[in-house]
């Protein structure tokens, strides 16, 4: 019986409700594509783990390995394993006189590296000659930027080198590793000959080892863990490296999944609106079925079965589209992914997407379909019998609770963490509650504050908001919710783009020089243009390590219980401290006082200021003492202030600041941060620095911004592409929300035309009502979106909210305009046909 009723009614349901199922298809397509793509990335990274590292394990630090670890490497080689060292540094590469020098990343590699994977070069096979004296291989970018080709020479530091080949692909370097500068490969002996590594140089020493057996790797880590911590050596395996890369990409995937969830929930709202319209239109037919003997449960089950079948149809279309998008995403994110991504269809993921789509269709259709149970047989004769039928409040409450739990569960599954999912679901609940309250408020205000002296079309349009059978609340809920979802997506997207973009304007520094020695500071400063020299910032760097805290050495601190034990990274890292007379522009004292107001300390103890987060990780506070090893000298300090630091500011910031005059006699290097004018002036300054001070490295911040922008453009394309699904779903929701009241509006307008109202006046009445509905929904939806965006970007991404006013204004104008257009288009039957035809049609 139920199947027969469902199939019979499907002929009417499909043309009316089917198009709205496209909103479900859009949401399912977004979810299937995102989850499938995330699995593709995880699988590709896992399969390429050894290639990504070039070895099985890696030891990395800011200094060469000490005697104990060097002896360990010797024993590993004696056991039949291979090892190779790579020294990474930055310097300037110069073309012939008159050319512009460029910042480069030097890689001094020992023979045999990488142990896994092939380095693609031009000409082929030239990588084997990288150890030849005076020979180098370069990136394609270096060949272009310096105007050099194979066979030409390049100056690095105090030596000249011949380019013997171009490196086209290195499997071990991915992501942002090439953002600072293009790469040059050479032998360790040539790096020594260039004479660019001195005291305070930013060099990184890495030793790669082949050790496929997991047990051997674990034994090495366990046995030498204390030694590696003491020397500040990071121990990583290929498996850990792959896991970290997967986690980083997974975070982006989780955010994209929230966009897909937003599109799917919008689709659910669209389905709910469409089912509500359909049920209201089918009330006479439902009443006839009841007269013919169909029970409440049979009619309800028949229509619920139809909703499920249509949901399955829409979800199936979405799953197929999602697989297609899965194959498109690697191209959209080209240059962002750590490895080449090979798409592979996962039937479990596709099936889960279809199941979620059907589930959302049923959950959102459940509440409007409960009205089917309340249609008595008497409604076949009397239309007011439906309104007189008692509503089953317990069933409606259960349906609302079921809907809420489903949204919460889906949010938790899709969010980066359970807490984030609960916050997302709570934001949706707050948005719905505020929209409902706002709609109730506007209905009450419209009734009480009806403008009696306003033109008749305005009064009629306002009164439509509270007329019997009005759908003001449902329309505002649907429109406002769609605006809310789209506003959050746009707000988070613009904030992410702003936070990852460097602020470079006509006044901010655009050139960074580092490894400047004490006797070179004045000379380097003089190279900047006279008009900009006053703004040049010269900051010292003093390499230091913590020896003890409150008199307890690091070995003792490691034995403390977790609540008071310092974080290992903060305790054992190499600090590059500085001194400063005044707090920087991005700093503020949060505890204690600055030098002039800080308490005096006993003789022989120096005063320091710590960044508040690193102080928390070190488990220190005001008055605590820290002993530092600075170039072999033990220095006792006392914490007199804690600072908050805005690390995203484009200026030098430090974890630890000493009082001026306290350590300025100790070995130090300087960084110079200033503005050198336009691109030609920057090139001239860089060229003169390379000529006079070959040990100094430079960073052209404008070049870095170009690299970041290129990477961001890929992420932005993917986010914008998927956000488009939510936008289209929002349009479907808009049409469904306004279609809810189409019948009532047509009958009311037909009566007005019968009483003499012309086309222009009716359009004005509708325009007033639609404008009020759209404006209120936009105002409330965007206000809620602003608050939700702030929560997401500050708590989830921990960045500042930065809304794009053009995007916000465009969204507001678009929703209001579409509300008017869709509303007017929905009355086309009245404006084309005689009023009597509309009244007889029963619409």
N, C-alpha and C positions, 0 to 999 in steps of 0.2 A: 504493500500500500504506500509506504513512505517513498520507495524508489519510483513508483508510478507517478506520485504527486510531484516529486522533484523533477523528473524528466518532463512532465507536462508543463510545469511552470518555467522550466529552463528556457523554453522558446521565447518567453517574455522577459525573463531575467537577463539573459545574455546581452541583448542589444542595449538595455538600459544600464546595467551594472558592469558589464564586461570592460568597457573603456577605462573605468576607474581601477580595474585590476592592474592596469599598466603601472600604477604607482607602486603596487607590490612588486611588480617585475623590476622596476628601477632599483628598489631597495635590495632585493635579492641579488641583482646583478652586481651592485656595489659590494655586498658582503662576500659573495662567492669569489669575485675577482681579488679582493684584498686578502682573504684567508688563503687562497690558492697561491697568490704571489708571495705571501710571507713564507709558506711552506717551500716554495721554489728557492727562495733566498737561503733558508736554513739548510736545505739539502745541498745546494750548490756550494755554500761555504764549508759545510761538513766534508763534502767530497774533495774539496780543494784545500783542506786544512794544512797539509804538508807543503803544498805549493805556495800558500799564502805566507808561510814563515820561511820557506826554503830550507828547513831543517826540522828536527823533532823537538828540540828545546833551545832556549835562548837565555843567555845571561847578559844583562844590560845595566850600565851605570855611567856615572859622570867621570870616572877615572878608570885606568887600566886595572885588570884583576890583580889582587894582592897575592902574596906568596902562597897562601893556603889554597886558594881557588886555582891559581896557575898550576900547582902541583896536582890538583884534582883533574884538570884538563889533560895533563900529561898522562895520568893513570888511565883516563878514559881512552886516550889515543892508543896507549899500550894494550888495551883490551880489544882493539880492533875497530873502534869507532873513529869517525873523522870530525875535525873541528876547523873552523875558520873564523877570523876576526874581521870586523868591519868597523871603521872609525867614521863617524858622521860629524861634519862641521859645516859652517857657513862662511862664505867669503865672497869676494868680488872677482868677477872674470872680466878682463878687459880685451877689447879688440885692438887693432892697430891704432895709432895716434889719430885723434879726431872722432873716434867712435864712442858710444855711450856704454859705460860699464854696467853690468847687471849682477844682482845678488844671485848666488848659486848655492846649491847644496852639494857639498863634496862627499863622495863615498870612496874611502880608501879600503879596498877589498883584498883579502888574501886569496890565494889560489884555491880553487875548489868550490867556492861559494857562487851560487846557491847549490845545495846538494840535491834539491828536488825542483823540477821545472826547468824550462829553457828560457833564456833571455834572447829575445828576437832583435837582431841587429841588421844594420845596412852598412857595408856588405855582410852577407851571412857568414857566421863563424868567426867574426873578428873579436868576439868577447874573450876568446882564449888568449888574446894579446894584451889584455888590460894590465898585466903585471910588467910589461916592457917599460924600461926607464924612459921618461920624457914623453910617454904616449898616454892619451886620454880618450875616453868615449863620452859622448855628450847626448843630451836630450835633443829631440827635434826642435823644441822651443829655443834652446841655446843657439842652435845653428841659425835659426831665423832672427832672433833678437840681436845677435852680435854680427850678423852678416858673414859668418864664417862657414866654411864647408870642409869636407874631408880633405886633409892635406894642409890646411891652414893652421896657423899658430894662435894660441890664446895665452895671455898673461894672467897667472893666478899667484897672488902674493909676490914673492921675489923671484919667481921662475917662469920660464916659457915652456909651453907644452904643445905638441902636435896632435891635432884631431885625426884619429885613425878610423873612426866609425861613429855611427849614430845608433843609439839605443831606442828601439821602437816599442818594446813591451818588457816590463819587469813584473812578474807575478807577485812579488813580495811587497810591493808598495802600492797602496790603494787609498781612496778617500782624499782627505785634505793634506796628505803628506807632501804633495808637490805644490801646495799653495804658497809657501814662503819663497820658493825659487826653483828653477829648473835644476836638474841634477847633472853632475859630472862624475865619472868613475875613473879612478886612478889606483896606483899601487901605494901601499903604506910608505914606501921609501920616497915616492914623489911628494906625498903629503908633508913629510919631514923637510924635503928640499924647498917646498913653497914657504916654509917658516911662517905659518899663520896661526899656529896653536901655541899660545903662551899662557901666562898666569890669567885666570879668570875667563878663558875662552869657553864659548858654549859648544863644547864637543861632547859626543856620546860614543861610548865604547861598547861594542856588542860582540859576543862570542856565540857562534852557532855550532850545534853539536848534532850529529846523527845518533839517535838512540831509540829505535822503534819500540823496544819492549817497555810497556807501561811500568812494570815493576822496577826496572832499573832507574827510570826517571824519578819515580816516587822515592826510591832509596837515596838518590843523590840529593833531592830536595830536603828530605828529613835529616840526613847526616850533616849537611852544610847550611842548614837554615840559619843558625845563629851567626855563622861567619858572613853569610850574604847580607843579613840584616845589619851587622856591624859595619860592613863596607858600603851599604846603600845599594846593593845589587838586586835588580828585579829578576826573578826566575819565572819564565813563562814556557809553556808547552804549546805545541801546535793545536792540541785539542782546546786548551783554554783560550787561545787566540781566536779560534773559530767561534767558540761560545760567546766571547765578548762582541765580536762583530755581529753575530746573529742577534744578540740582545739589543745592540744599538739600532739595527735596522728594524727589529721587532717593535721598538718604541714608536718609530714612525708608522709602522703598520697598525699599531693599536690606535693611534690617533686617526688614521685614515678609516679604521673600522668604526670609530665613533661617528664619522661622517656618514658611513654607510648605514649605521643604526639610525641616525637622524632621518635619512631618506626613507628607511623602512617604516619608521614610526609615522612619518608624514603619510606614507602610503596607507598605513592602517587607519589614520584619521580620514583619508579620502574614501576608503572602503566603508567605514562607519557612516559617513555622510551619504554615500551612494545607497547603501542598504536602507538607511532611514528614509530617503526619498522614495525608493522603490516600495517599501512597506506601506507608506502612506498612500501611494497610488494604487496599491493592490488590495486595499482594505475591502472594497465591495466583493472582489473575487474570493478573498479569504472568508468573508461572511457566507458566501454561497457554498463554499466547501464545507463550512461548519454545518449548514443546513442539510447538506447531503450526507452527513454522518461522520465527517472527519473530526477526530478529537483534537484537543489543544496540542497534545504532545506530538501527534502525527503531523499536523500542519507545521509546528515549530521545527521538528526534525527534518521535514522536507526542505524547508527554506535554509536551515543550517547546512544541510547536505549540499544544496546549491552553492552556498557561500564557500564551503570547503572545496568543491569541485572547481569553482572559478578561481579560488586562491591557488589551487594546484596548477591550474592552467597558467595563471600569471607568474607563479614562482618558477614553473618549467621554462617559460620564455626568458625570465630573468637569469636562470642558471645557465642557459645556452649563451646569453649575452655576456654573462660574467666570465665564462671560459674565454670568449673572444677578447674581452678587456684584459684578462690575465696575460694573454700573449702580447697585448699592446703596452702594458705598464713598463716592461724593461726598456722599451724605446723612450717612453716619457721620462724615465728616471736615468737616462744614459748619463754617465759621468758621476753618478751618485753611488751606485751600488759597488760593493767591494770586489765582486767577482762577476764574470759573465753569467747571466741568469738563463737557464734552460727551462722553459715552461713545461710542466707535466700535469696532465689532468688527473686530479685525485677524486675518485668517485665518492669517497666518504665525505669530502668537503662539499661537493656538489649536492649530495643527498641531504647533508645538514642544512645547507642554504635553502633547499626546497622545503624541508620540514619547518624551518623557522618562518618562511614565507606563508605557508599554509596555516601555521599556528597563529601568526599575527592576524591573518585574514579572519580566522574564526573568532579570535579573542575580541577584535574590534567590531565584528559583526554581531556578536552575542547580545550586546545591550540593546541595539535597535530592534533585533529580532524578537526580543522578549515581548514587544508590542503585539506580535502575531498571536501570542497566547491570550491576549486580553480582548480579542475580537469576538464578540458573541454572535450567534446566528441572527439575532434581531437586527444587527447592523445591515443585513441585506435589505431590510425594509426602512429602517430609520438610521440616518447618518450620524445622529447625535448619540446613538447607543454606544459607540466606541468610547466617547468621552465619559459616559455614565458608568462604563464597566470598571469595577474595582481593580486597581493595580496591585500586583503582588510585590510589596515592598521588600520582602526578605529575598526574593529571587533577584531583584534589581541590585540590592546591596551586595549579594554574593557575586553577581556579575561584575560589579565595580571593583570589589576586592580581588577577584580573579584577574581582572585586567591590570590592576596595580601591581600585583605580585608578578605577573608575566613581564611587565615592563622592567621591574626591578631585576628580575632574574636575567633577562636578556642584556640589560645594561652592565651587570656584573660580569657576565661572560665576555662581553666585547671590550670592556675598559682595560687599561693597563694593569689595574689592581682592583681588589674588592672594594677598597675605600673609594677609589676614583669612580667605580661603577655606582656605588651608593650615592655619592655626591651628584653624579649625573642624573640618577633617578630622582633624587630629592629636588634637584633643580627643575626637572620636568613637572614634579608634583606642585612645587611652588608656583611655577608658571601657569599651570592649569587653574590653581586656586585663585591667583590674582586676576587672571583673565575672567573667570567666572564671576568673581566679586565686582570687577569693573563693569561687566555687562549688566549685572543686576543693578548696579548704581546708575548706569546711564538710562536704564528703563525707568527707574524711579524718578530721576531728574527730568527726563523727557515728559513724564506725566505731570509733574508738579510745575515745571518751568516752561510749559508750552508757550511760545511767543505769540500772544493774542493779536498784536498789531503787525506781525510779520505778514508778508504776502501769502495768499492762500496756498500756493504750491509748497512753500516752506513749512507752513503749519501742517499741511497734509503729510509731507514727508517725515516730519518729526513725530507726528502721531502714529505713523506706521511702526515706529519702534516699540510701542506698547499696545498695539491693537490686539484683539483676541486671536489666539493662535499664532502670534508672532514668533519668529525664530531668531530673535536678536542675540540671545545668549549663545545658541549653537553656532551661529555665523561668526560672532566675535571670537569664540573659542577656537574655531578652525582657522580663521584668518590670523588671529594673534599667535597661535601655536606655530603655524607655518613661518610667520615673520620671526618668531623667537628662534626657531631652529636655524634659519638662514642667517639671522643676525649673529648668532654665536659662531657659526662656521666662518663668516666673514671677519668677525672680530679677532678670533684666534689666528686666522690666516694672516691678517695684516700685522698683528703683534709679532708673530714668529718672523715674518719677513723683516720687520724693523729691527728686532733684537739681533738679527744676524748680519745686519748691514752696518758698516762703519760710517760714522758721521764725518764726512769730509766736505767742508765748505771753504769759503774764501779766507777763513781766519784760523782754522785748526791746523796743527802740525801735519805734515805729509811726508816727512823723512825721518827715519830712525837710524842712528849710527851706534854700534856697540863694539866692545873690545877696544875702546879708546884708552890709551895709557895716560898716566898722570901728566907726563911731560908733553902730551899731544892735545890736551884739552883746549888750551887757548888757541892753538893753531887751527884746530878743527872749527872752533866757534867763529874765527875770523873768515872762514870760507863762505859763510852764509851772507846773503845780501845785506847791505848796511841798514836798509829800512826795516828788515825783519830780524836783525840780530838780537834786539832786546828781548824778543819773545822766545829765544832759544833756551831750553831747559837742559841743564847739565846735572846728572844724577850719578853719585858713586854707587858701586856694587862691591860688597865685601863678602866673599864666600865664607860660610861658617857652618859648623855642625854643633848640635847640642851634646854636651858631655854629661851634665847632671841637672836635675830639677830638685830644688829644696834640699840639696846635698846628697841626693840619691842618684847613683850612676844608672846608666841605661839598663844594665843587667839586673839591678835591683828593681827598677821600675817595671820590668817585664814580669816580675813575680807578683805584682799587686793584683787584687781582685778587679774584675772588669769595671765596676763603677768608678774606680779611682785610677785605673791603669791608663796611661796615655795611649792615644792611637798610634800604631806602629808607623804609619806613613808620616805623621807629624813629628814623631820622635827621631826618626832615623834619616830623614831627607836632608839634602844639602840646601841650606838657606842662602839666599843672596840678599843680605841685609843692606841697609843704607842709613843715612841720617838726613834730617830735614828740620829746619827751624820752625816752619808753620805747616799745619795739616794741608794736604792737597785738596784740589777742588772736589774730588770724589770721596773725601774722608770726613769723618766726624767723630769726636770723642764721645763715647757712650758711658764710660765709667772712668773715674779718676780725673786727672787734670793734665793739661799740657805742661811743657817744661817750666814756664814762668810761674805756674801756680802749683806745681807738683811738690810734694814733700821732699826734703833733702834726704840723702842716704849717707851711710858711713863711708869714710874715705876708702878708696880702692874698689868701690862698687859703682857701676855705671847704671844710669837710668835708661829704660827702654819702654817703648809703646808697642803693644801687640794687637794684631787684627783679632776681633772678637771671636770669630769662628775657629781660628787656629788656637786661640787661648783655650777654648772649650775642648778641642781635641787633645791638647796637651794637659788638660785638667789643672790649669793654673789660673790665678786671679791676682788682684791687686796685692802688692806686698810680697808675692812669691819671688824666689830667686832662681835664675837659670844660669848655668855655667856653659860658656861657648868655647869651642876650639876654633880660633881664627889664625890661620897660617902657623899652627903649632903653639900659639900662645893661649893660655887659659884665661878667660875674661869672665868675671863675676858680674851679673846684672840683676837689677830689681825691676819688676813690672810696676810702672806708675800710672799707666793709662791703658784703656782698651778702646780700639777704634772700629767703626763700621767702614767698610771699603766698598765702593761701587766699582767692581772689577771690569764692568763693561765700558768704563770711561777710557777714552783714548789718551792715556797718560801713564807714566810709571807709577805703579802701586806696589806695596811691599807688605809681607806678613809682619816683619819686625823693623822698627825704626829706632836708631840710637839717638841720643842727645847730641847736637852738633858740638864738635870739638872733642868728643870722647874717643873715637877710633879713627879719626882722619889721618893719623900717622901710620896706620897699618896698610899692608898691601891691598890695593883696590884697582878695579877698572871702572871706566865711566861709560854711561850711555848718554848720547846727545839726541834730544828730541826737539825738532823745530820745523818751521815752515820755510821752504826754499823756493816759493813762487810757483810759476807755471812749469809745464813739463820740460821745456828747454832749459830753464834755470836749474831745475832739479838735476837734469843730465849733466850740466856744467859743474855743479857742486860735486856730484858723484865722481865725475872724471878727475877733478882736482884732488879729491880725497884719495882715490886709488893711486894717483901719481905720487903724492907726498907721503901717504900713510898706508902702505899695502896691507898691513895687518888689520885695519879697520874694516868691518863689514857694515853694509847698509841695507835698509829695508825701505823700498818705495811703497808706501801704504796704498797709493792709488792702484798699483799693480795687484796688491793683495785683494783689494775690493773687486777688481775685475774677476778674479778667480772665484771669490765667494759668490758674486752675482751669477756667474755661470752655473755653479752648483745649485744655488737657490732656485734658479729658473727651472731646473728639472723637478725639484720638489714642488715648486709652485704650480707647474703644469699638472702634476699628478693630483695635487689637492684641488686645484680649480676644476679639473676634469671630473673628479668624483663629486665635488660640490655642485656641479651642474646637474647631477642626478637628483640631489635634494631640491634644487631650484625647479626642475621639471615636475617633481612630485608635488611641490608646493603649488604649482599652477593647477594641477589636477585637484588638489584639496580645495583650492579657491573655487573652481568650477562646481565641485560637489557641494560646498557649503552654500553657495548662492542658489544652487538648484533645489535645495531643500524647500525654499519658499516660493518656487516658481509658480506652482498652481495657485496659491493664495494671491500672489501679486497679479497674475493674469485675470483672475475673477474680479478682484478689486478694481483693476484698471478698466475692465470691460464695463463694470457698473458706472465708473466715472465717465467713460465715453458715452454711455447711454444717457447720462445726465447732461451731456453737452461739452465735456472737457475735450480739448483738441490734443493733437499729438505732442505739441511743444510743451503744454502744461503737464502732461503725463510724464514726459521725459524729465522735466524739472523736478517733479515729485520723487521719481525714482532716483534722480541724481542726488537730491538732498539726503535721502535715506542711505544710499550706497556710500556717499561721501562721508557721512557720520560714522557708519560702520567701519569703513576702511581706515579712516583717520584714527579712530579710537583703537582699533586692532593694531595699527602700526605703532602708535604712541606707547601702548602698554607692552606690545611684543618687543620693540626695540629697547625700551627701558629695562625689561627683564633680560634681554640678550646682553646688554651692557654689564649688568651685574654678574650674570653667569660667565661671560667672557673674562671678566676680572678674576673670578674664582679659578677658572681653568688655567689662565696664563700665569697667575701669580702662585698658585698652589701646585699645579701639575707640572708646568714648564719652568716656574720660578723666574719669570721675566716680568717686565712692566707692560701694562695694557696700553696699546697704541691703536686707537680706532681710526679707520680711514673715513673722513667725513664725506668724501665723494661716494664711497661704497654705501655708507649709511643713508645718505640722501637719495641715492639711486634706488636703494631697496624700498625706502618709504614711498617715493614717488611712484615706483613701479607697482607696488601692492595697491595703492589707492587708485591708480589709473586702471589697473587690471580689474579691480572691483567694479568700477564704473562701466568699463567696456563689457565685461562678462554679464553684469546685471542688465545692461541695455540690450545686449544680444539675446539674453534669455526672454525678452518680451517681444521678440520679432513677430511671433504668431499673432499677438494682439494688434500690432501696428500695421500688419499686412492684411489681416482678415477682419471681417465685420465682427462687432462685439457679440452678436447673437450666436455666431459659430463657436466662439470661445465658451460662452455660457452653456451651450448644448453639449459641448464635448466632455463636460464633466471634469475638466482639469482644475 
